[in-house]
């Protein structure tokens, strides 16, 4: 049979064609490595492809290019919060919950892997959306990025700077907290997109106004830099601070809205700092003006009429200790001191004074 005939027959034959010089065992041994090598190579290529896809997926998630669903129970807030929660915020929050429930979460939040708790996340912004998702029992739509501490606060602040509802005092407290946690003013300025001068004013307000007063007032949406600076300036008077503290705990004050609470305390503070000026003219028995008594808050000045001259002022000075003793004795009921009343120029310096 020719070679061609043998080849055609082998295609249909159930018996392997005869071979003259090939050892079957050797042939099998020769073929096995070739088959195994091809399978391993194919598997390696498959695994390499999967790994490349996983790396690309991780890169996309890490860069924030991909939005993922995260259980809100796994998300912790940013180390520095940027807004207050008060009575007005509760209404706005309910509105947000209703919008997410009806239309879904339209804007994703920004997260990073928690630096200290494996498997958890830390939010840069979107805290209210996270809270709403937690209340509604639904996952949070989020972008996850690799963020340092500085990156986190810069992203948080820049997102906040575009929000019109973040109030002046919320920005001020946010800036002060960032400084307290060790961030430089350069980073804080970048975070809030403001210059050094404006940042200094923000932090000055928070340092001047006691924390309990800021908490008592709340967000105060209508109060801007000018009025907060005026309140901060008034805090240099300890008497004003004590007056405001007493006012803050009164039930009628606490029942006011945030803006009204601010106006109430500002009015009280500035009234104490700029009291009404009262002037009373002192007349003698003939109806002639002899002096003016000017009262400004706790300060009282006696202005002697120029016609009486310096001699009357000296005369009055010598008799002041006796006048004070008479006042303390007859009005206050105190025991008078042993003051010596001396007449004549220079005698006032010899008059004993009450310590």
VEXVEXKE-292630 format. One record per residue: residue in one letter; x negated, y, z negated of N, C-alpha, C in turn. Coordinates in steps of 0.001 Angstrom, whole numbers, plus 500000, padded with zeros to 6 digits. Example, Ala and Ser with C-alpha at 12.3 -4.5 7.8 and 13.67 -1.06 7.14 Angstrom:
// residues 2
A486810494310492200487700495500492200486800496700492200;S487150497750492920486330498940492860487100500030492130;
//
This chain:
// residues 355
X499125498819500000500000500000500000499097501218500000;X499433502153500810498631503373500893498793504196499628;X497895505151499433497958506018498256499228506845498259;X499628507295499431500850508115499510502047507286499077;X502121506032499520503237505157499158503245504896497674;X502104504704497100502028504478495657502531505684494877;X502217506893495311502652508111494624504153508266494674;X504746508008495832506197508116495974506884507066495125;X506366505854495109506953504782494320506898505087492831;X505801505727492409505671506015490967506707507022490492;X507241507821491367508243508813490981509561508145490607;X509865507011491150511131506315490909510943505058490073;X509712504634489876509455503386489179509514503620487679;X510029502592486938510045502649485477508751502142484882;X507900501580485724506626501059485257505529502008485692;X504635502262484785503559503194485099502695502617486166;X502191503422487085501327502942488157500023502402487592;X499474501429488307498221500828487867497085501791488103;X496157501776487202494956502595487356493770501696487219;X492714502060487858491556501202487904490510501559486862;X490311502832486598489157503193485773489523504013484527;X490790504264484304491172505120483160491658504259482023;X491068504412480864491453503697479651492686504385479063;X493800503634478856495028504263478331494800504955476993;X494046504331476091493817504958474784493046506248474932;X492061506193475812491250507397476034492082508494476662;X492969508080477584493821509066478254494750509721477261;X495356508861476357496274509431475353495551510394474432;X494339510002474060493563510866473178493202512161473848;X493012512090475167492639513299475901493826514239476045;X495030513620476207496211514466476422496693515116475132;X496582514458473978497153514952472727496631516322472337;X495326516558472357494832517891471989495411518980472857;X495599518681474175496116519707475079497541520059474711;X498380519080474346499773519347473979499826520104472654;X499063519657471628499055520298470317498554521731470433;X497540521959471240496981523293471406498012524243471995;X498760523818472915499779524657473550500885524995472558;X501311524009471726502377524239470747501934525225469683;X500712525015469159500204525925468129500068527328468673;X499562527405469922499403528718470520500751529409470671;X501764528659471038503101529227471190503659529697469843;X503431528854468805503922529233467478503200530470466966;X501884530510467201501132531681466753501620532948467438;X501905532840468707502405534000469443503763534441468898;X504596533430468548505912533767467994505770534485466661;X504905533909465770504699534543464470504100535940464622;X503181536098465540502573537410465769503617538403466238;X504525537929467073505596538802467541506505539235466412;X506846538263465541507687538607464383506986539612463471;X505700539372463250504953540260462367504874541668462941;X504662541737464283504628543053464915505970543759464762;X507044543020464935508374543610464785508608544075463348;X508146543261462370508295543654460968507478544901460645;X506265544947461180505428546118460938506042547369461563;X506559547199462776507212548340463432508438548779462646;X509177547785462129510378548102461350509998548831460063;X508965548305459397508511548964458175508018550377458465;X507322550541459577506821551870459945507969552831460223;X508999552335460925510151553191461223510889553578459952;X511053552606459042511726552902457773510878553858456943;X509560553581456889508676554416456090508556555833456600;X508735556031457897508648557375458466509971558108458408;X511010557422457968512325558040457908513053558044459231;X512517557345460219513135557337461536514351556425461586;X514513555611460572515613554657460554516433554844459276;X517738554861459412518642555023458273519056553649457779;X518919553418456487519243552123455903520280552306454798;X520945551225454429521930551248453349521275550757452065;X521399551546450994520767551234449713521837551237448623;X521745550257447738522641550222446581522321551417445682;X523300552279445382523012553456444548522520553104443149;X522796551875442688522316551459441372520795551327441344;X520167551266442522518714551117442601518005552455442761;X518747553550442716518179554872442982518122555691441700;X516937556190441385516747557085440250516606558519440759;X517002559508439953516911560901440410515475561395440468;X515284562503441160513982563164441198513571563558439784;X512270563581439491511831563977438149512289565387437761;X512512566249438761512946567632438504514287567853439191;X515329568069438394516658568318438961516756569758439424;X517594569994440438517629571307441067518967572023440921;X519917571432440226521191572118440085521860571749438774;X522731572654438324523488572417437104524788571714437453;X525403571162436435526749570620436570527630571320435555;X528658572024436045529567572698435132530998572516435607;X531905573314435049533314573136435365533624573356436836;X532948574311437463533199574573438884532673573434439746;X531536572848439324530934571777440107531817570538440134;X532606570298439081533446569109439045534472569125440171;X535010570304440469535969570412441565535283570171442905;X534113570782443095533372570594444345532961569133444517;X532616568475443416532206567077443499533379566187443904;X534555566461443380535736565691443766536033565864445253;X535813567072445757536002567331447189535004566530448012;X533756566465447542532731565688448237533090564211448262;X533544563674447133533936562259447075535057561962448067;X536012562855448129537139562645449039536675562664450489;X535764563575450825535257563665452199534489562407452583;X533662561892451684532895560673451981533819559474452109;X534843559427451292535782558311451345536559558310452655;X536868559489453178537667559590454407536816559474455666;X535645560124455657534845560185456890533516559440456797;X533206558947455620531920558298455445530843559320455115;X529656558849454796528534559724454470527871560175455764;X528095561412456141527621561902457426526156562300457408;X525645562735456280524259563188456173523505562253455236;X522427561604455689521690560671454824520898561411453755;X520579560699452691519728561250451638518289560840451930;X517350561473451226515934561137451397515415560473450129;X514812559290450301514278558525449177512811558200449398;X512170557807448302510842557182448397510831555966447481;X509897555067447714509728553947446803509366554496445430;X510001553960444386509724554458443034508260554178442690;X507540555192442221506104554984441969505795554060440796;X506765553826439910506479553027438712507386551809438548;X508467551738439303509417550629439154509584549926440504;X509019548741440612509084547997441860510530547626442196;X510874547792443449512212547448443907513231548564443724;X512798549695443152513693550823442962513240552004443820;X514093553008443889513815554173444715513985555445443883;X513423556534444407513534557840443763514003558832444820;X514976559638444466515568560534445456514811561861445524;X514661562369446735514094563702446941515215564726447032;X516238564393447793517437565245447844518643564390448186;X519823564977447955521061564244448156521605563646446882;X521281564276445726521682563699444442523202563604444291;X523917564599444776525372564568444641525983563508445551;X525396563289446716525887562232447608525643560852446997;X524521560711446323524228559440445645525227559217444518;X525475560280443762526440560157442657527834559834443188;X528201560439444324529511560165444915529604558713445377;X528534558200445997528523556809446440528636555865445246;X528010556225444146528091555391442940529524555365442412;X530186556521442430531569556586441970532490555801442892;X532247555897444202533107555235445183532767553755445339;X531649553291444765531266551894444878530847551504446282;X530120552360446953529682552077448316528181552338448436;X527499551725449408526056551945449559525746553357450042;X524525553770449800524061555093450201523314554978451527;X523652555854452461522908555923453719521673556785453469;X520492556211453689519274556900453264518149556750454266;X517276557732454274515985557655454943514938557418453859;X514011556522454112512977556202453137511624556605453721;X510917557426453010509615557895453483508553557688452408;X507321557657452842506192557609451922505906559047451508;X506155559369450240506027560742449748505174560774448487;X504222561694448461503493561956447217504385562811446318;X503921563072445101504705563924444204504905565313444802;X503844565852445415503957567170446043504910567125447231;X504788566069448056505687565930449199507137565873448741;X507360565182447626508719565023447115509339566376446760;X508617567183445966509193568460445534509283569457446677;X508355569385447624508434570281448781509653569937449626;X509860568638449875511043568222450637512321568592449892;X512316568386448581513490568714447765513784570205447813;X512756571020447636512958572460447636513332573013448996;X512712572501450055513022572995451397514450572662451787;X514917571477451393516306571127451688517245572023450895;X516868572347449660517700573211448828517742574640449350;X516639575100449961516591576481450434517579576729451561;X518035575674452224519017575829453300520448575764452780;X520611575471451484521950575349450903522384576683450312;X523488577175450784523978578473450333524568578408448928;X524942577220448465525621577132447172524665576989445999;X523354576943446237522401576865445142522213578277444586;X522481578472443310522498579813442740521088580292442367;X521012581583442058519709582179441728519091581519440500;X519893581321439457519336580755438227518974579286438418;X519666578566439280519285577181439562517921577133440246;X517694578039441182516381578112441837515302578494440827;X515638579423439926514663579870438934514284578736437983;X515273577995437511515008576886436592514227575784437307;X514560575521438557513839574520439347512362574904439460;X512096576167439750510716576632439877509975576509438548;X510625576893437463509984576821436147509693575379435749;X510596574473436056510383573061435724509230572478436536;X509123572872437787508004572395438608506676572852438013;X506635574086437537505394574578436935505095573824435638;X506122573534434859505925572808433606505429571384433838;X505790570795434974505351569424435270504001569389435967;X503342570547436082501968570562436574501774570934438025;X502825571296438731502668571686440133502138573114440217;X501277573344441192500703574674441368501744575626441944;X501514576909441776502441577896442321502433577895443848;X501312577465444419501265577345445878502275576301446357;X502300575158445687503239574093446048504681574535445782;X504896575199444650506247575662444316506729576678445343;X505840577579445747506205578570446755506574577924448078;X505820576905448466506158576174449698507496575466449560;X507723574914448379508966574179448150510185575079448305;X510099576304447774511241577214447807511174578207448957;X510086578145449736509909579045450889509952580511450446;X509203580838449374509144582201448875507690582582448624;X507433583901448522506067584349448267505777584379446768;X504537584728446428504111584689445027504877585685444168;X505163586863444729505860587887443955507264587436443569;X507980586870444537509341586403444248509319585221443280;X508344584346443442508226583202442530507960583681441107;X507121584692440966506828585223439636508081585778438974;X508935586432439749510184586974439201511117585852438746;X511189584782439526512030583649439141511590583066437798;X510295582805437677509781582177436472509886583121435274;X509716584435435496509841585408434406511233585389433802;X512251585264434655513630585215434150513823584025433223;X513335582867433634513524581649432829512732581723431529;X511561582342431568510761582480430349511372583485429381;X512109584459429896512653585524429052514000585158428446;X514850584521429221516187584172428748516119582814428044;X516556582715426806516499581433426078517236580321426827;X516717579093426764517367577973427470518819577773427081;X519141577973425790520524577757425371521460578801425977;X520937579995426237521755581026426887521988580684428347;X520964580172429023521125579764430421522141578639430524;X522041577660429618522999576554429636524407577046429320;X524518577997428396525838578516428033526485579254429200;X525692579926430006526221580670431157526564579717432298;X525650578815432613525887577903433735525377578468435052;X525948578030436139525447578322437486525588579791437856;X526647580449437423526884581872437720526617582189439186;X527428581679440116527161581847441555527052583299442015;X527775584198441362527795585593441819526670586434441238;X525936585895440304524861586653439654523553586450440413;X522993587543440934521750587468441684520552587934440883;X519469588194441597518203588521440945518295589780440084;X518958590841440589518986592110439865519634591979438494;X520778591339438444521493591229437164520815590243436214;X520243589161436750519519588236435879518271588924435319;X517604589754436135516425590479435648516817591465434552;X517991592072434687518459593005433650518734592268432337;X519329591084432442519573590295431237518258589846430614;X517297589445431445515995589012430934515287590149430206;X515383591345430739514750592494430101515368592782428731;X516677592603428643517360592854427367516935591871426289;X516404590700426676516034589678425702514788590040424900;X514139591152425225512976591569424446513375592062423062;X514667592347422870515184592802421580515734591597420810;X515118591280419685515541590130418887516987590286418429;X517386591510418154518760591760417724519745591353418815;X519411591642420070520266591260421195520357589741421299;X519226589067421172519208587605421260520131586989420212;X520058587493418982520907586936417927522386587215418198;X522681588396418744524059588724419068524614587790420149;X523804587516421158524252586635422240524452585209421745;X523583584764420866523725583406420330525028583250419563;X525384584268418808526654584202418085527838584216419043;X527696584970420104528792585059421079528958583753421849;X527868583070422153527903581867422989528710580721422381;X528793580688421061529468579562420419530939579841420134;X531417581011420514532811581344420256533715580673421288;X534825580097420864535700579335421771536212580151422957;X536544581425422749537063582221423863535994582459424920;X534725582519424501533628582644425471533469581357426271;X533485580236425598533298578945426260534447578615427209;X535602579224427008536750578978427882536644579742429198;X535717580712429280535566581512430494534873580707431591;X535051581158432844534311580576433958532866581067433922;X532007580392434660530577580674434580530249582127434897;X530785582666435973530504584057436320530994585014435248;X532149584732434665532687585583433605531847585481432332;X531295584307432070530419584160430904529162585014431071;X528641585031432293527456585864432548527783587342432336;X528879587802432909529270589212432775529472589571431307;X530087588684430555530355588921429139529053589132428368;X528075588250428573526813588373427838525981589544428331;X526012589810429624525252590940430153525797592252429602;X527104592361429531527714593572428986527327593759427521;X527349592678426764526974592746425354525505593112425189;X524652592512426008523213592751425899522847594179426282;X523389594677427355523031596018427817523676597094426959;X524815596804426375525428597782425483524558597974424244;X523955596906423767523066597005422610521773597725422971;X521309597540424194520056598165424601520214599621425002;X521396599988425491521638601370425884522885601866425161;X522786602069423841523962602461423057524416603870423409;X525648604132423071526218605442423340525536606501422464;X525238607618423074524564608709422363525615609642421763;X525525609837420457526465610698419745525706611880419146;X526266613092419309525618614295418781526627615086417956;X526213615450416754527086616201415851526374617481415423;X527058618593415517526480619892415134526765620172413661;X525718620528412940525836620850411520525918622375411378;X526934622861410687527155624295410505526971624691409046;X526585625941408832526495626412407457527857626923407003;X527902627541405783529171628003405243529823629107406058;X529035629791406867529565630878407682529912630422409101;X529762629099409366530088628587410682528968628703411693;X527774629026411197526637629156412098525900627809412217;X525427627503413441524720626246413701523366626269413008;X523107625201412231521803625096411572521008623864412022;X521726622849412553521024621643413004521963620781413860;X521366619807414551522126618818415312521729617433414832;X522724616595414632522490615208414221522777614308415421;X521741613672415958521865612857417166521719611380416784;X522725610572417113522717609135416795522672608340418093;X521667607456418208521526606572419375521297605169418855;X522365604376418813522238603025418277521889603077416803;X520740602525416463520298602505415073519356603658414753;X519066604522415719518168605658415511518982606927415267;X518542607717414287519200608986413949518136610081413910;X518415611189414597517472612312414607518181613567414129;X517488614335413309517986615619412836517175616717413508;X517824617511414330517139618571415068517516619916414426;X516552620575413807516786621822413093516817622977414090;X517723623896413858517839625058414740516546625872414708;X516045626281415863514770627005415913514757628284415076;X515923628910414860515959630149414095515527629946412641;X515716628747412129515311628465410746513808628285410608;X513169627875411702511722627793411721511145626621410960;X509800626467411038509116625346410381509231625379408861;X509425626556408283509474626628406817510661625845406260;X511791625886406969512946625122406493512693623608406617;X512012623240407675511672621817407846510810621340406690;X509839622186406261508993621816405137509801621747403847;X510700622684403700511569622711402522512418621439402442;X512963621026403604513796619819403655512972618574403370;X511762618538403886510894617376403681510599617170402206;X510400618280401490510093618164400059511267617593399271;X512466617806399762513659617371399016514238616042399496;X513664615474400528514179614205401056514171613080400028;X513101612911399220513139611821398228514308611960397267;X514599613184396840515722613381395943517045613108396611;X517173613499397868518401613227398616518625611724398771;X517526611000399049517630609548399208518036608905397889;X517457609374396782517825608818395473519294609061395169;X519759610279395485521162610582395249522075609705396076;X521658609427397314522462608562398194522495607138397650;X521354606636397251521292605258396751522051605099395438;X522028606147394638522689606067393344524204606203393472;X524648607202394212526086607479394279526811606644395319;X526143606317396403526797605587397486526544604082397384;X525284603694397166524938602269397145524972601675395752;X525037602535394703525083602037393336523771601510392834;X522657601948393433521345601486392992520815602392391893;X519849601875391141519186602669390106518182603592390769;X518240604894390507517311605819391166515876605592390724;X514948605891391611513524605775391297513048607045390629;X511845606959390064511283608108389354510533609022390315;X511252609582391249510628610493392197510510611873391582;X509413612514391860509187613867391354509461614851392466;X510374615777392243510687616789393233509782617981393018;X509004618273394010508084619399393897508397620405394981;X508304621662394639508539622715395602507213623310396032;X507286623927397172506102624597397655505415623836398743;X504642624534399553503948623908400677502987622828400201;X503012621716400936502087620612400678502491619708399555;X503575620025398839503958619185397709504559617871398127;X505042617752399373505667616503399830504678615351399803;X503406615651400073502413614575400088502144614033398700;X502530614826397650502299614365396299503515613660395717;X504630613658396438505850613060395938505781611556396040;X505990610837394961505944609362395041506998608847396012;X506638607861396809507543607262397774507937605880397312;X509174605491397620509613604137397269509013603157398263;X508447602077397785507798601103398695508808600546399662;
//
